[in-house]
Amino acid sequence: MIENKNCWLKDNCNKCDCNGFCMRLYKLDFLYEQALISLMQRRHLTLRIDNNGTDEEKFSELKNIENNIEEFVSKGDNLYIHSSIAGNGKTSWALRMVEAYFNKIWHKTSLSCKALFINVPSFLLALKDNITTKSEYIKHIKENILKADIVIWDDIATKASTSFEAENLLSMIDSRISAGKSNIFTSNLNDEELHKSLGDRLASRICNLGYNIELYGSDKRGI
């Protein structure tokens, strides 16, 4: 539990409980920890389009999903955000979706795993290491992969997958889609490149079963 004086919500709340126990902080902290989302990733980010208007329509579409995130999750919708340009909001938008969902449900949900943030390259490395040395990280994901309402698969297909990696990803993603669970995928690959990297079956699940949004804006890291 985070002390209120170090609260990562302080810039985005009414501060009415800052001198005592804050139920919102307590429950959101639990939800984010279960989701494997770090303190830095929990802070609300303001995302802006380029001055020339690039991605204005795409940001509007993403904002609409964010505003209706409970419906998105309840329908088991999926979202693929991709761009060949680094730092233009792919992961930030994915985290904004989970933030919006948590803000909608924290007061009415039980203390359980409602979301997962999976950085795919790190996950695949840990999955391979797990063959010889059991990992609590992998155990947590496997225990909650079908329980979580929404999963972020971040940086999927940043490198060519081995058959072991592709089969594990396909199994987990297939299981979630078959169970009507929502997923958000981010990648620096376009549809054609994703098919080459992951194979047609897995790539088609990602590209064709939901919203497919490509961003063209500039790198905004550090701005």
C-alpha positions as CSV (number, residue, x, y, z in Angstrom):
1,M,0.0,0.0,0.0
2,I,1.3,3.4,-1.0
3,E,1.3,6.2,1.6
4,N,-1.0,9.1,0.6
5,K,1.9,11.5,0.6
6,N,3.4,9.5,-2.3
7,C,0.1,9.0,-4.1
8,W,0.3,8.7,-7.8
9,L,-3.3,9.8,-8.0
10,K,-2.7,13.2,-6.4
11,D,-2.7,15.1,-9.7
12,N,-6.0,13.5,-10.8
13,C,-8.3,13.4,-7.8
14,N,-10.3,15.7,-5.5
15,K,-7.8,15.2,-2.6
16,C,-10.6,14.8,-0.1
17,D,-9.0,11.7,1.6
18,C,-5.4,12.9,1.5
19,N,-5.2,13.1,5.3
20,G,-6.6,9.6,6.0
21,F,-7.3,6.3,4.4
22,C,-8.2,6.5,0.7
23,M,-10.2,3.6,-0.5
24,R,-9.7,4.6,-4.2
25,L,-5.9,4.6,-3.8
26,Y,-6.1,1.2,-1.9
27,K,-8.2,-0.5,-4.5
28,L,-6.5,1.0,-7.6
29,D,-3.1,0.2,-6.2
30,F,-4.1,-3.4,-5.8
31,L,-5.6,-3.6,-9.3
32,Y,-2.5,-2.1,-10.9
33,E,-0.2,-4.4,-8.9
34,Q,-2.2,-7.4,-10.1
35,A,-2.0,-6.1,-13.6
36,L,1.9,-5.9,-13.4
37,I,1.8,-2.1,-14.2
38,S,4.5,-0.1,-12.6
39,L,4.1,3.1,-10.6
40,M,5.5,5.2,-13.4
41,Q,3.1,3.6,-15.9
42,R,0.1,4.4,-13.6
43,R,0.3,8.2,-13.9
44,H,-2.2,9.7,-16.3
45,L,-0.6,10.9,-19.5
46,T,-2.0,13.6,-21.8
47,L,-1.5,12.5,-25.4
48,R,-1.3,15.1,-28.1
49,I,-1.3,15.0,-31.9
50,D,1.3,16.7,-34.0
51,N,0.9,20.4,-34.8
52,N,0.1,19.5,-38.4
53,G,-2.9,17.3,-37.3
54,T,-1.3,13.9,-38.0
55,D,-3.4,11.2,-36.3
56,E,-6.2,13.5,-35.4
57,E,-8.8,11.0,-36.7
58,K,-7.0,8.1,-35.1
59,F,-6.8,9.8,-31.7
60,S,-10.5,10.6,-31.9
61,E,-11.2,6.9,-32.6
62,L,-9.0,5.8,-29.7
63,K,-10.6,8.4,-27.4
64,N,-14.1,7.0,-28.3
65,I,-12.9,3.5,-27.3
66,E,-11.5,5.0,-24.1
67,N,-14.8,6.8,-23.2
68,N,-16.7,3.6,-23.8
69,I,-14.2,1.1,-22.3
70,E,-16.7,-0.8,-20.2
71,E,-18.7,-1.6,-23.4
72,F,-15.5,-2.5,-25.2
73,V,-14.6,-5.0,-22.4
74,S,-18.1,-6.4,-22.0
75,K,-18.2,-7.2,-25.7
76,G,-14.8,-8.8,-25.7
77,D,-13.5,-6.4,-28.3
78,N,-9.9,-6.3,-29.4
79,L,-7.6,-3.4,-30.5
80,Y,-4.4,-3.4,-32.5
81,I,-2.4,-0.2,-32.3
82,H,0.7,-0.2,-34.5
83,S,3.2,2.2,-36.0
84,S,6.7,1.9,-37.5
85,I,7.6,5.1,-35.6
86,A,8.7,4.7,-31.9
87,G,7.4,6.9,-29.2
88,N,4.1,8.2,-30.8
89,G,1.7,6.8,-28.2
90,K,1.1,3.1,-28.9
91,T,1.8,1.8,-25.3
92,S,0.6,5.0,-23.7
93,W,-2.8,4.6,-25.4
94,A,-3.0,1.0,-24.3
95,L,-2.3,2.0,-20.7
96,R,-4.8,4.8,-21.0
97,M,-7.5,2.1,-21.8
98,V,-6.7,0.1,-18.7
99,E,-6.6,3.3,-16.6
100,A,-10.1,4.2,-18.0
101,Y,-11.4,0.8,-17.2
102,F,-10.0,0.8,-13.7
103,N,-11.5,4.2,-13.0
104,K,-14.9,2.8,-14.1
105,I,-14.8,-0.3,-12.0
106,W,-12.7,0.3,-8.9
107,H,-15.6,1.1,-6.6
108,K,-17.7,-1.9,-7.6
109,T,-15.2,-4.6,-8.2
110,S,-13.7,-7.3,-6.0
111,L,-10.0,-7.4,-5.2
112,S,-8.9,-9.7,-8.0
113,C,-6.9,-9.6,-11.2
114,K,-8.9,-7.5,-13.7
115,A,-6.1,-6.7,-16.2
116,L,-2.6,-7.7,-17.3
117,F,0.2,-5.8,-18.9
118,I,2.5,-8.2,-20.8
119,N,5.6,-6.9,-22.5
120,V,5.8,-9.7,-25.0
121,P,9.6,-9.8,-25.5
122,S,10.2,-9.9,-21.7
123,F,7.4,-12.4,-21.3
124,L,8.9,-14.8,-24.0
125,L,12.4,-14.6,-22.4
126,A,10.9,-15.4,-19.0
127,L,8.8,-18.2,-20.5
128,K,11.9,-19.8,-21.9
129,D,13.8,-19.4,-18.6
130,N,10.8,-20.9,-16.8
131,I,11.5,-24.3,-18.4
132,T,14.5,-24.7,-16.0
133,T,13.8,-22.1,-13.2
134,K,10.2,-21.6,-12.2
135,S,9.1,-17.9,-12.3
136,E,6.5,-16.2,-10.1
137,Y,6.0,-13.8,-13.0
138,I,5.0,-16.6,-15.4
139,K,3.0,-18.3,-12.7
140,H,1.0,-15.1,-12.1
141,I,0.3,-14.6,-15.8
142,K,-0.8,-18.2,-16.4
143,E,-3.1,-18.2,-13.3
144,N,-4.8,-15.0,-14.5
145,I,-4.6,-15.0,-18.3
146,L,-8.3,-16.1,-18.5
147,K,-9.5,-14.3,-15.4
148,A,-8.4,-10.8,-16.5
149,D,-11.0,-8.7,-18.2
150,I,-8.4,-7.1,-20.5
151,V,-4.8,-7.9,-21.4
152,I,-2.3,-5.6,-23.0
153,W,0.2,-7.5,-25.3
154,D,2.8,-4.8,-25.6
155,D,5.5,-4.8,-28.4
156,I,4.2,-8.0,-29.9
157,A,6.4,-9.4,-32.7
158,T,9.4,-7.1,-32.2
159,K,11.5,-10.0,-33.5
160,A,10.8,-13.2,-35.4
161,S,9.2,-15.8,-33.2
162,T,10.4,-19.3,-32.7
163,S,7.8,-22.1,-33.1
164,F,7.8,-22.4,-29.3
165,E,7.1,-18.7,-28.8
166,A,4.5,-18.5,-31.5
167,E,2.6,-21.6,-30.3
168,N,2.5,-20.3,-26.7
169,L,1.3,-16.8,-27.8
170,L,-1.3,-18.3,-30.1
171,S,-2.6,-20.6,-27.4
172,M,-3.0,-17.8,-24.9
173,I,-4.4,-15.3,-27.3
174,D,-6.8,-17.9,-28.8
175,S,-8.0,-19.0,-25.4
176,R,-8.8,-15.4,-24.5
177,I,-10.6,-14.6,-27.7
178,S,-12.6,-17.8,-27.6
179,A,-13.6,-16.9,-24.0
180,G,-14.8,-13.5,-25.1
181,K,-12.0,-11.6,-23.4
182,S,-10.7,-8.3,-24.6
183,N,-7.1,-7.7,-25.8
184,I,-5.0,-4.7,-26.8
185,F,-2.0,-5.4,-29.0
186,T,0.8,-2.9,-29.7
187,S,3.5,-3.3,-32.3
188,N,6.0,-1.5,-34.6
189,L,4.9,-3.7,-37.5
190,N,2.2,-3.2,-40.1
191,D,-0.3,-6.0,-41.0
192,E,2.0,-7.6,-43.7
193,E,5.1,-7.5,-41.5
194,L,3.1,-9.0,-38.6
195,H,2.0,-11.9,-40.8
196,K,5.6,-12.6,-41.7
197,S,6.8,-12.5,-38.1
198,L,4.0,-14.4,-36.4
199,G,2.5,-16.5,-39.1
200,D,-0.9,-16.1,-40.8
201,R,-3.1,-17.7,-38.1
202,L,-1.9,-15.6,-35.1
203,A,-1.5,-12.4,-37.1
204,S,-5.0,-12.7,-38.5
205,R,-6.4,-13.0,-35.0
206,I,-4.6,-9.7,-34.0
207,C,-5.3,-7.7,-37.2
208,N,-8.8,-8.7,-38.1
209,L,-10.7,-9.4,-34.9
210,G,-11.3,-5.8,-33.8
211,Y,-10.1,-2.3,-34.2
212,N,-6.9,-1.9,-36.3
213,I,-5.4,1.5,-35.8
214,E,-2.1,2.7,-37.4
215,L,-0.4,5.8,-36.1
216,Y,1.8,8.1,-38.2
217,G,2.7,10.8,-35.7
218,S,6.3,11.8,-34.6
219,D,8.2,10.5,-31.6
220,K,7.1,12.5,-28.6
221,R,9.2,10.8,-25.9
222,G,10.7,13.4,-23.6
223,I,8.3,16.2,-24.7
